[in-house]
Amino acid sequence: MKHSGRQFVILFMLMMGCSNAYAQQKQRLTNNWEFIKQDLGGVWEAIRPVSPGKPEAYPAWSKVTLPHCFNDRDGVDPDVNYYQGPGWYRTQLNINNPYAAERTILHFEGAGQKTKVYLYDKLVGTHNGGYDEWTVDITDAIADFKKTTAFTRQYKGKVPVEIRCDNTRDLESIPSQLSDFNIYGGLYRHVNLIYLPQVSIDKLYANAELDKGMSKGWITPKIDFYNPTGARKVSGELLVKDANGKIILKEKFSTDTLRSGISLPRLNIGKPHLWSTIDPYLYTIDITGTADGDVFKHTEKVGFRNFLFVDNGPFNLNGKRLLLKGTHRHEDHAGVAAALTDSIMLQEMLLIKEMGANFIRLGHYQQSKTILNLCDSLGLLVWEEEPWCRGGLGGDAYKAQAKNMLTNMIRQHYNHPSIILWGLGNENDWPGDFAEFDKQKIRAFMSEQNDLVHRLDPSRKTTIRRCDFCRDIPDVYSPTIWAGWYKGFYPDYKKFTEEEFKKVPHFIHAEWGGDSHANRHSEEPDKALAKVINGKGISGPVDSTLFSGITRIADNSDWSETYICNLFDWHLKEQEQMPWLTGSAFWTFKDFSTPIRPENPVPYVNQKGVVERDFTKKESYYVVQSYWSDKLMAHIYGHSWPERWGNSGEEKMVKVYSNADRAELFLNGKSQGFKTRDPQNFPAAGLRWMVVYNKGVNSIKVVAYKGKLTVTDTITQSYQTEKWAKPVKVLLVKTGDKDGVATVEARVYDANGVPCLDAANWINFSLSGNGTLIDDLGTSKGSRKLQAYNGRAVISVRLNGGNSVIGVFSPGLPVSFLKL
């Protein structure tokens, strides 16, 4: 399926809300918000009449748009702990409900983490939990407020709403603060103003099922109504449409004794078009009904598919084996933190699909419905999980919140055909939040949650990752392996995986990979490989030669992209030779912020992504794509490696990641010969050449062939033969100036002025003057404090039409300045 031509269609579907439980009149409340990042003495401080220059004007509010996260920058600020506490939002609404017996609703798609909603000075709703959707009916509060003088005099006919979000640390709330991700605060998903008639559809449960032969399908709809006024009579019609909009089934319904919901007869669909990862075919259910003259509508998407985790075997989709090729994601992005826009989410999911993935684990909490809609439309199978992550097990309030959030996740995302696994937790063997860590109590609660899932949704399977003393509870289990990073070496991967596979009836491998500092490369991993490979891959010792006796690579490696590409390459070629493997998901697609990694090369960033926090691709992205993507591609390793080094005349390995059948490499215009791709010929599936660089600038080109198709890739690299001593200075140079933004590079040199191409010194940028550092992005080129990559570091400055001086400091080296 071609996805590029569908992008605008998909985005339009998202904007319209292709799975909309409130398809009446909905308005996104994006603009006209004010925010303050602190607590107030009470709600009165947000609404009292204010005269400029008076004490009542303090504290000052700032204007923001939604979605908004109040950790958008400080989550990756290298100098502070990210803010955890309350923040307030306020706005004024024009209420124009068109219905005679109207209901006016505030719909929150997610807010972090504990939220209170006020209309003027009246508390109208609360919610505990940062990831599920929830609503507040403000109808009666509006009616009461309209009776006050403040409505006409102070607010001139508008309705004031104030919202207090709070992500204060709380041991009795999930997820644990020990988790390896920020527990963000704010209105970081959309807030909607919705006008409803007196009766509307709250939820439609319409899981599409198949018979054993998958030639017949059916839907057994159950409708839950929102009926606060207690109406008794409702009637309507349900339509099922195919992907082209053709009506294939109609069903009328009516009742004179409406309470909370009704169940409709089974809807039979002959020869249903199956949903799959390569043909994500969706049917539409449209419901139109009336109650006391008011019309309500509802639209939902569903898909027919059959999946099976074979006992002690692989995964099947629609009766055929499918190797799950997956990754993970957090709701996190450079400059906005958790406040992702629809366009950011669309771009991310398209990058994941274009990489060739067919599976994604949404860790470690219920994610935006926009993401689930995209998974349905793009063909990505999903593992979604509740945010019971690390720390142990709390008391009654803790467990009640966990049950409530698990229930909400299933009810709110029940109809998505992409979802196959409900996650019960993550790393629940990790103690620390409570004096007691009782494995039996954790097992008991895990069993309760497992039973709850099966009651709410018998059609899907349960899973957890890394809690061995609970591995017999869920339907599918994922242990921890991490070969080549936290345990052993990457050539141990198959052995470790087979050992774990034999322990449970249904196995999946979530989380593998390792950290890489974007733009950092090394000559050593491939130099070691060159000594132990023959034409078909490794033929020598792997521990001492490849890894220099390191026993825990996560603590001792250079965090180079070179090493991580080899690790990915090995895992992916091994997975192709495991016929029993259900599949895996590497951790993770995108770098993300975390409070527990302040000493990482980019502080407070988990750097295990194959793209950076701003979607800049690392080299490992192309390794994955070369194994998983059907679209012809070729990528020479080293696009972000401008300067290689070594001896004059020394052979260097050039790797090409490609899914082509064969490829020809050119160095400085001269052919280096053809290579044939063999996925088991490690590294680079045999597409590697040993070449001799010229001193200075070298041009490298590859032409790759698959049938009648060809694709090319080119890079330019300098080759340095001069040896360097220890770093003694760091200097700044402006490398770009465009649209009022200057790009500055810091470079580390020895006493003779030779660039230190393996230097990993800490680099600290500072700025004085009119300009602004473009920092706190959590990226290799958007951080004012980070480790150098190959003796350099880059940052940008917004000049703001004036003069500035940028400085760079590296511990033990003299400070350097540059006037901009």
C-alpha positions, 0 to 999 in steps of 0.5 A, spaced: 500 500 500 502 506 498 502 511 504 505 517 501 498 519 497 494 518 503 497 523 508 493 528 506 487 524 507 489 521 513 490 528 516 483 530 514 480 524 517 484 526 524 482 533 524 474 531 523 475 525 528 474 519 524 472 515 531 468 520 534 464 519 540 461 526 540 459 527 533 454 532 534 457 539 535 464 540 537 469 545 537 477 544 539 479 550 544 485 551 541 486 559 542 485 564 547 488 561 553 492 563 559 497 559 563 501 560 570 506 555 572 505 555 579 499 554 584 494 560 586 491 561 593 485 559 590 480 559 584 478 566 586 485 569 584 484 567 577 477 570 576 477 576 581 477 583 577 484 586 576 486 593 575 493 594 571 498 595 576 494 593 582 496 587 587 491 583 584 494 583 577 500 579 580 502 573 579 502 574 571 499 570 566 502 568 559 498 567 553 498 559 550 495 555 545 493 548 546 495 543 547 500 545 552 505 542 556 508 546 562 514 541 561 515 543 554 522 546 555 525 544 562 524 536 561 531 536 558 534 543 561 541 540 563 541 545 569 534 543 573 530 538 575 523 538 571 518 542 574 513 538 578 507 541 581 501 545 579 499 549 573 493 553 572 489 555 565 484 559 564 479 562 558 472 565 557 467 561 552 462 563 548 456 558 549 451 557 543 448 551 544 443 549 538 439 544 542 433 545 546 434 541 551 442 542 551 447 539 554 454 542 554 460 538 555 468 539 556 471 533 553 479 532 555 483 527 551 488 527 556 491 532 562 496 531 566 496 528 572 491 530 577 486 535 574 480 540 577 475 544 573 472 550 575 466 554 572 467 561 575 468 559 582 465 553 582 468 546 582 465 542 576 469 536 575 476 532 577 480 527 574 486 523 577 490 520 571 494 523 565 492 519 559 485 517 559 479 521 556 474 524 560 468 529 560 465 534 565 458 536 564 458 544 565 450 545 563 447 546 570 453 550 572 453 555 566 445 556 568 447 558 575 453 562 572 448 566 568 444 568 574 450 572 577 452 579 575 459 577 574 456 574 567 454 580 564 458 586 568 465 582 568 465 577 563 460 581 558 456 574 556 462 569 556 463 564 561 470 563 565 473 556 565 479 555 570 483 548 570 488 546 575 493 541 572 498 538 577 503 533 576 506 533 583 510 527 585 505 522 589 507 515 591 500 513 591 499 514 584 501 511 577 506 511 573 511 511 578 516 517 579 522 511 578 519 510 571 524 512 565 520 518 562 517 524 565 511 524 568 508 531 564 503 536 567 498 540 563 493 540 558 497 536 553 492 533 549 486 537 546 480 540 550 473 540 546 467 544 547 461 539 545 454 541 544 449 535 545 442 534 545 439 531 551 440 524 549 447 522 545 451 516 544 457 515 550 460 509 547 459 504 541 462 497 542 462 494 536 468 489 535 468 485 528 468 478 529 470 472 524 468 465 523 473 460 523 474 460 516 474 467 516 469 467 510 463 470 514 463 476 519 459 479 524 458 485 529 454 485 535 453 492 537 452 495 544 450 502 545 451 506 551 447 512 551 449 519 555 442 520 558 442 525 564 435 527 564 432 520 564 429 520 557 425 514 556 424 513 548 429 513 543 429 510 536 434 510 530 438 507 524 445 504 524 448 503 517 455 499 516 459 502 510 464 499 506 471 503 505 468 506 499 462 509 503 457 504 500 451 502 505 452 494 506 447 493 512 442 497 515 439 496 522 433 500 525 432 500 533 428 503 538 426 503 545 421 506 550 424 504 556 431 507 555 436 507 561 443 507 560 444 502 554 441 497 549 444 491 545 442 490 538 442 484 534 448 481 531 449 484 524 452 479 519 457 481 514 458 476 508 465 475 505 468 481 509 474 484 506 479 483 512 484 488 515 491 487 515 498 490 516 498 491 508 491 492 507 488 496 513 481 496 510 476 499 515 468 499 515 464 505 517 458 504 522 454 510 522 448 511 527 443 516 527 437 517 532 432 521 535 429 522 542 424 527 543 425 531 537 433 532 538 437 528 533 444 525 535 449 522 531 455 517 531 461 514 527 466 509 528 471 505 524 471 497 525 476 492 521 475 485 521 481 481 522 483 474 526 490 473 530 493 468 533 499 467 538 500 459 536 502 455 542 510 455 543 510 458 536 509 464 532 504 469 531 499 469 525 494 474 522 488 472 518 491 465 518 498 466 516 504 467 519 506 474 520 513 476 524 511 482 528 516 488 526 515 493 531 518 499 535 515 503 541 513 510 542 512 515 548 508 522 547 514 526 547 517 531 542 522 536 542 520 543 544 513 541 546 514 535 550 507 531 551 503 537 547 504 533 540 500 536 535 496 532 530 501 534 524 507 531 529 503 525 530 502 524 523 509 525 521 511 520 526 507 514 524 508 515 517 516 515 519 515 508 523 511 505 517 515 507 512 521 504 516 517 498 515 514 496 521 508 493 522 507 493 530 508 498 535 508 498 543 505 504 546 509 505 552 507 506 558 500 508 558 494 510 554 496 514 548 492 519 544 486 516 540 489 520 534 495 515 534 490 509 535 486 512 528 493 512 525 495 505 527 488 503 524 489 507 517 496 505 516 496 498 518 500 497 525 498 492 530 498 495 537 500 493 544 497 498 549 498 498 556 496 501 563 501 506 566 502 501 572 510 502 571 515 500 576 515 502 584 511 496 587 504 496 589 500 502 593 494 502 597 487 502 595 487 508 592 493 506 588 489 500 586 483 503 584 486 508 580 490 502 576 483 499 575 480 505 573 485 507 568 485 500 565 478 500 564 478 507 561 483 505 556 479 498 554 472 502 553 475 508 549 479 504 544 475 497 544 473 498 537 480 499 534 482 493 529 489 495 530 490 493 538 491 486 539 494 486 546 492 489 552 499 491 557 498 490 564 504 493 566 511 494 565 517 492 570 513 491 576 519 487 579 522 494 580 521 496 587 522 502 591 516 506 592 514 503 598 517 500 604 514 493 603 515 489 596 511 483 596 511 479 590 505 475 592 501 481 593 503 484 586 501 477 583 494 477 586 493 484 583 496 482 577 491 477 576 485 481 578 487 486 572 488 480 568 481 478 569 478 485 569 481 485 561 478 478 559 471 480 562 471 487 559 474 484 552 475 477 551 477 478 544 484 480 545 490 478 549 494 480 555 501 481 556 506 484 561 514 486 560 519 484 565 516 481 571 518 474 571 515 472 578 508 474 574 510 471 567 505 465 568 499 470 569 498 474 562 496 470 555 503 473 552 509 474 556 516 479 554 522 478 558 528 482 559 534 480 554 538 486 551 543 482 548 549 487 547 547 492 551 545 490 558 547 483 558 552 479 554 554 481 547 549 481 541 551 475 538 548 472 544 541 474 542 539 468 539 541 463 545 538 468 550 532 469 546 531 461 545 532 460 553 526 465 554 522 462 549 522 455 552 519 458 559 512 460 557 507 458 552 506 465 548 513 469 548 514 476 545 520 480 545 519 487 547 525 492 548 532 491 545 537 495 542 541 500 546 543 508 546 547 512 541 549 519 541 547 522 534 553 524 530 558 520 534 561 515 530 567 510 531 572 507 527 573 501 532 567 497 531 568 495 524 576 495 524 574 489 529 569 486 525 574 486 519 579 482 523 574 476 524 569 476 518 570 472 512 565 472 506 559 470 510 560 474 516 563 472 523 568 467 523 572 468 529 572 470 537 566 475 538 567 477 546 575 479 546 576 481 539 569 485 538 568 488 545 575 489 548 573 484 554 567 489 556 562 485 560 556 491 560 556 495 554 551 500 556 556 502 562 563 502 558 561 503 550 562 509 546 555 510 545 557 511 537 552 510 532 557 505 529 556 500 534 549 500 535 548 499 527 552 493 528 547 491 534 541 492 530 544 489 524 545 482 528 538 482 531 535 483 525 538 478 521 537 473 526 530 474 527 529 472 520 532 465 522 527 464 528 521 461 525 518 460 532 518 467 533 512 471 534 516 478 533 519 483 537 519 491 538 526 495 539 526 500 544 525 505 541 523 509 535 525 516 538 529 519 543 525 521 549 526 525 555 527 522 562 528 525 569 533 519 571 539 520 566 542 527 567 549 524 565 547 522 558 551 525 553 545 529 552 542 530 559 536 527 561 534 524 554 534 516 553 538 516 547 535 509 544 531 512 539 533 511 531 531 518 530 532 524 535 527 527 539 526 532 533 525 526 527 532 527 525 534 520 523 540 516 526 544 511 521 540 505 525 533 508 522 536 505 515 539 499 518 531 497 520 529 499 513 533 495 509 530 489 513 523 491 513 521 496 508 518 493 501 520 500 498 527 500 494 532 504 498 540 504 499 543 508 504 551 509 505 553 509 512 556 515 515 551 521 512 552 524 519 560 522 519 564 528 516 571 526 517 574 519 518 581 517 520 586 512 520 593 511 517 595 513 510 593 506 505 589 503 511 583 499 508 576 502 511 570 498 511 564 502 507 557 499 509 551 500 505 544 498 508 539 496 502 534 492 501 536 491 493 539 485 490 546 487 489 550 494 489 556 497 486 560 502 490 564 508 487 570 511 491 572 518 488 569 515 481 572 509 481 568 502 481 570 498 487 566 492 485 559 489 485 556 485 492 550 481 492 545 482 498 545 476 503 541 477 509 545 472 513 552 475 511 553 480 517 555 486 517 550 490 512 547 483 509 554 483 505 554 490 502 560 492 505 567 494 501 574 495 504 577 501 501 583 505 501 581 513 502 585 519 499 587 524 504 582 529 504 576 529 501 573 523 498 566 522 494 562 515 495 557 513 491 552 507 491 548 504 485 543 499 488 539 494 483 532 490 484 530 487 478 529 493 473 529 498 479 535 502 481 537 507 487 543 511 488 546 514 494 552 519 495 556 522 501 562 526 502 567 524 507 574 527 509 580 523 511 584 525 516 591 521 517 594 526 522 595 523 529 592 528 535 594 528 542 590 530 548 585 536 547 587 543 549 582 547 546 575 548 543 574 553 538 568 556 535 566 557 528 560 560 524 558 554 519 551 557 517 547 563 517 540 563 514 533 566 515 536 570 522 539 563 525 546 562 525 549 555 526 555 555 530 560 549 531 565 548 537 571 544 535 576 540 540 583 541 538 590 538 540 596 543 542 598 542 534 591 544 532 590 537 529 582 536 530 581 531 536 576 526 532 575 521 538 574 527 543 567 526 547 569 532 552 563 536 555 561 542 551 557 548 554 554 553 550 552 560 553 550 567 549 550 574 551 546 579 547 540 580 542 540 573 540 537 567 543 540 560 544 535 554 540 536 549 546 532 545 551 530 541 545 534 534 547 537 533 541 544 533 539 544 540 535 539 543 540 542 542 547 547 547 550 550 542 554 552 535 551 558 531 550 562 532 543 561 527 537 567 526 534 570 532 537 565 537 535 558 540 537 553 544 534 548 549 536 544 554 533 542 562 535 536 566 533 539 573 532 533 577 533 536 582 528 542 584 533 549 582 536 551 577 540 557 573 543 556 566 544 561 562 548 563 555 549 566 552 555 569 545 556 572 543 563 579 543 563 580 547 557 580 555 556 573 558 554 572 561 547 568 566 544 565 568 538 561 574 536 555 573 531 
